[in-house]
């Protein structure tokens, strides 16, 4: 199975834009923003390749976050930036906002007085909530494990 290059480039481009935006939000300096963008592009490209290969969202996010953590650790002397903060900004675009929004809307639908059948709604809301929690946990573990294995205390 060959990778869909335009789709991969699309994901990498918008991962870079989103990560640079989070860098601005976190008050990173102008010299740090290109590094944040590179981290975001790497994260979304690797996650997209994992998803295209049939991996789960959680597994692909874990591998992508691990790759970003290793890359920023290895490039730290060259970038002269805080690698932990850049890795975090690069991985935030991988948080599944769609699942999170569906989980919140499901919770709100459960509180309506004349709502639909509660059983299926609870099941889908719980499924979306767990997907978000496990994906965020996978991203956190992917950022933390390589950092500890490579012998840094920056996080």
Secondary structure, 3 states (H helix, E strand, C coil): CCCCHHHHHHHHHHHHHHHHHHHHHCCCCHHHHHHHHHHHHHHHHHHHHHHHCCCCHHHHHHHHHHHHHHHHHHHHHHHCCCHHHHHHHHHHCCCCHHHHHHHHHHHHHHCCCCCCCHHHHHHHHHHHHHHHHHHHHHHHHHHHHHHHHCCCCCC
